């Protein structure tokens, strides 16, 4: 007997079945060589000629239809079977015209020049303001340095005069003390301060802590501090002298 076409239906457990392979086996050997399950013959059907040649028929029909359309066009234009009709040319297309207004070149140029001039003025003004601010900053810096130098100088002077009595600047003059007249150096408070002489016009103690009483017409020359005699020479009316200390 001849071979027949078969297939295995053991899907999921047999690769031949899963791959849908067609096997040609003897009718006496209807068993799958892989899973050994029964094989099932494939029924072959006879395909009608018009289905078998469907593609060729469709292609030939399309060619015939195209030829018919071309022939109809040639016949309608007179190329085949009659005089060719000359068709008039189509009317020219008229496009809607939109007027374009050209800008005034002079106006644009003037505007640009004006803007450029304005920008240049603003730039110049900004430059001047910047230079002015820079000059003011330099001036402020110089003043600050000057003030710093003066402060340093004052500090040095203060250190130099440290321990000295700076409340009594040098000066000379005459002071009416009431009991006499002082002539000599004085301080800013208007008191005898430094070397000087008191000429008495009435009796008065020379030093408060001691019983030295000068009479009218007598003098005391010495060194004073804040209105007080520190040490001096007492010249009496009788021509004698006496040393007086505080």
C-alpha positions as CSV (number, residue, x, y, z in Angstrom):
1,X,0.0,0.0,0.0
2,X,1.1,3.6,-0.6
3,X,2.0,6.3,1.9
4,X,-0.6,8.7,3.3
5,X,-0.2,12.2,4.8
6,X,-0.9,12.3,8.6
7,X,-0.5,14.6,11.6
8,X,-0.2,14.2,15.3
9,X,-2.9,15.7,17.6
10,X,-1.0,15.2,20.9
11,X,-0.6,19.0,21.4
12,X,1.5,20.3,24.3
13,X,3.3,17.0,24.7
14,X,4.7,16.4,21.3
15,X,6.9,18.7,19.2
16,X,5.6,17.3,15.9
17,X,2.1,18.1,16.9
18,X,3.0,21.6,18.2
19,X,4.9,22.4,15.0
20,X,2.0,21.0,12.9
21,X,4.4,18.8,10.9
22,X,3.0,16.7,8.1
23,X,4.2,13.1,8.1
24,X,4.0,10.6,5.2
25,X,3.8,7.1,6.6
26,X,2.6,3.7,5.5
27,X,-1.1,3.0,6.3
28,X,0.1,0.2,8.6
29,X,2.4,2.5,10.6
30,X,-0.1,5.2,11.9
31,X,1.9,6.0,15.0
32,X,3.8,9.2,15.8
33,X,7.5,8.5,15.8
34,X,8.1,10.9,18.8
35,X,5.2,10.5,21.3
36,X,3.9,7.1,19.8
37,X,0.4,8.4,19.8
38,X,-2.0,7.6,16.9
39,X,-1.7,9.7,13.8
40,X,-4.6,11.2,12.0
41,X,-4.8,11.2,8.2
42,X,-5.2,14.5,6.4
43,X,-8.1,14.6,4.0
44,X,-7.2,16.0,0.7
45,X,-9.9,17.9,-1.2
46,X,-10.0,18.7,-4.9
47,X,-9.7,22.5,-5.5
48,X,-11.9,23.8,-8.4
49,X,-10.0,25.3,-11.3
50,X,-11.5,28.8,-10.9
51,X,-10.3,28.9,-7.3
52,X,-6.9,27.5,-8.2
53,X,-6.4,30.1,-10.9
54,X,-8.2,32.9,-9.0
55,X,-5.2,35.2,-8.9
56,X,-4.5,34.8,-12.6
57,X,-8.1,35.5,-13.5
58,X,-8.2,38.6,-11.4
59,X,-5.0,39.9,-13.0
60,X,-6.3,39.3,-16.5
61,X,-9.6,40.9,-15.7
62,X,-7.9,44.0,-14.4
63,X,-5.9,44.3,-17.6
64,X,-9.0,44.0,-19.7
65,X,-10.8,46.7,-17.7
66,X,-7.8,49.1,-18.0
67,X,-7.7,48.5,-21.8
68,X,-11.4,49.3,-22.0
69,X,-11.0,52.5,-20.0
70,X,-8.2,53.7,-22.3
71,X,-10.2,52.8,-25.4
72,X,-13.1,54.8,-24.1
73,X,-10.9,57.8,-23.5
74,X,-9.4,57.6,-27.0
75,X,-12.9,57.2,-28.6
76,X,-14.3,60.2,-26.6
77,X,-11.5,62.5,-27.6
78,X,-11.8,61.6,-31.3
79,X,-8.5,59.8,-31.6
80,X,-10.3,56.6,-32.5
81,X,-13.4,56.6,-34.7
82,X,-13.9,60.3,-35.4
83,X,-12.5,63.9,-35.5
84,X,-10.6,65.0,-32.5
85,X,-12.4,67.8,-30.7
86,X,-10.2,70.7,-29.7
87,X,-11.1,72.0,-26.3
88,X,-10.7,75.7,-25.6
89,X,-7.9,76.6,-23.1
90,X,-9.0,77.1,-19.5
91,X,-9.5,80.7,-18.4
92,X,-6.5,82.2,-16.6
93,X,-6.6,82.1,-12.8
94,X,-7.1,85.4,-11.2
95,X,-5.6,85.7,-7.8
96,X,-7.0,88.1,-5.2
97,X,-4.5,90.9,-5.1
98,X,-3.7,92.3,-1.7
99,X,-2.0,95.8,-1.8
100,X,1.3,95.8,0.0
101,X,2.1,99.1,1.6
102,X,5.8,99.8,1.6
103,X,7.1,101.5,4.7
104,X,8.5,105.0,4.4
105,X,12.2,104.5,4.4
106,X,12.8,108.0,5.5
107,X,10.6,107.7,8.5
108,X,12.2,104.4,9.5
109,X,15.7,105.9,9.2
110,X,14.7,108.9,11.2
111,X,13.2,106.7,14.0
112,X,16.4,104.5,14.1
113,X,18.6,107.6,14.2
114,X,16.5,109.0,17.0
115,X,16.7,105.8,19.0
116,X,20.4,105.5,18.5
117,X,21.0,109.1,19.6
118,X,18.8,108.6,22.7
119,X,20.7,105.4,23.5
120,X,24.0,107.2,23.1
121,X,22.9,110.0,25.4
122,X,21.7,107.6,28.1
123,X,25.0,105.7,27.8
124,X,26.9,108.9,28.2
125,X,24.8,109.9,31.2
126,X,25.3,106.6,32.8
127,X,29.1,106.9,32.2
128,X,29.1,110.3,33.8
129,X,27.1,109.1,36.8
130,X,29.5,106.2,37.2
131,X,32.6,108.4,37.1
132,X,30.9,110.8,39.6
133,X,30.1,108.0,42.0
134,X,33.7,106.7,41.6
135,X,35.1,110.1,42.4
136,X,32.8,110.5,45.5
137,X,33.9,107.0,46.6
138,X,37.6,108.0,46.2
139,X,36.9,111.3,48.1
140,X,35.2,109.4,50.9
141,X,38.1,106.9,51.0
142,X,40.6,109.8,51.2
143,X,38.6,111.5,54.0
144,X,38.4,108.2,55.9
145,X,42.2,107.7,55.6
146,X,42.7,111.3,56.7
147,X,40.4,110.8,59.7
148,X,42.3,107.6,60.5
149,X,45.6,109.4,60.3
150,X,44.4,112.1,62.6
151,X,43.1,109.5,65.0
152,X,46.4,107.8,65.0
153,X,48.1,111.1,65.5
154,X,45.8,112.0,68.4
155,X,46.5,108.6,69.9
156,X,50.2,109.1,69.6
157,X,49.9,112.5,71.3
158,X,47.8,111.1,74.0
159,X,50.4,108.4,74.7
160,X,53.0,111.1,74.6
161,X,51.2,113.3,77.1
162,X,50.1,110.4,79.2
163,X,50.7,111.3,82.9
164,X,50.9,115.0,82.2
165,X,48.3,117.5,83.3
166,X,46.9,118.7,80.0
167,X,44.0,120.6,81.6
168,X,46.2,123.6,82.2
169,X,47.6,125.0,78.9
170,X,50.4,127.5,79.1
171,X,49.5,131.2,79.4
172,X,50.4,134.3,81.3
173,X,48.4,137.1,82.8
174,X,47.4,139.1,85.9
175,X,44.8,137.9,88.4
176,X,43.1,140.0,91.1
177,X,43.0,137.7,94.1
178,X,41.2,140.2,96.3
179,X,43.9,140.2,99.0
180,X,46.5,140.8,96.3
181,X,47.5,140.7,92.7
182,X,49.1,137.7,91.0
183,X,51.3,138.1,87.9
184,X,52.7,135.1,86.1
185,X,51.6,131.9,84.4
186,X,47.9,130.8,84.8
187,X,45.8,127.8,83.8
188,X,42.6,127.6,81.7
189,X,40.6,127.9,84.9
190,X,42.2,131.4,85.6
191,X,44.3,130.2,88.5
192,X,48.0,130.7,89.3
193,X,49.7,127.8,87.7
194,X,53.4,127.8,87.1
195,X,55.9,130.5,88.1
196,X,54.6,133.8,89.3
197,X,54.5,136.5,92.0
198,X,51.8,137.6,94.5
199,X,51.9,141.2,95.7
200,X,49.7,141.5,98.8
201,X,47.5,144.5,99.5
202,X,46.2,143.2,102.9
203,X,47.3,140.7,105.5
204,X,46.7,137.1,104.3
205,X,48.0,133.6,105.0
206,X,50.5,132.5,102.4
207,X,49.9,128.8,103.0
208,X,46.6,127.7,104.6
209,X,48.3,124.9,106.5
210,X,50.9,127.1,108.1
211,X,51.0,130.3,110.0
212,X,52.7,132.4,107.4
213,X,50.9,135.7,107.1
214,X,52.1,138.2,104.5
215,X,51.3,141.9,105.2
216,X,50.3,144.5,102.8
217,X,53.1,145.5,100.4
218,X,55.0,142.2,100.8
219,X,55.5,139.7,98.0
220,X,55.9,136.0,97.5
221,X,57.6,134.6,94.3
222,X,57.5,130.9,93.6
223,X,55.8,128.0,91.8
224,X,52.0,127.6,91.9
225,X,49.7,124.7,91.0
226,X,46.0,125.2,90.6
227,X,46.1,128.4,92.6
228,X,48.1,127.0,95.5
229,X,51.7,127.9,96.3
230,X,53.9,124.9,96.2
231,X,57.2,126.5,97.1
232,X,58.5,130.1,97.0
233,X,60.4,133.0,98.6
234,X,58.6,135.5,100.9
235,X,60.0,139.1,100.7
236,X,59.0,141.0,103.8
237,X,58.7,144.7,104.4
238,X,61.6,144.8,106.8
239,X,63.9,143.6,104.0
240,X,64.2,140.0,105.2
241,X,63.3,136.9,103.2
242,X,62.0,133.5,104.2
243,X,61.6,130.3,102.3
244,X,58.0,129.0,102.2
245,X,56.9,125.5,101.3
246,X,53.5,124.0,101.2
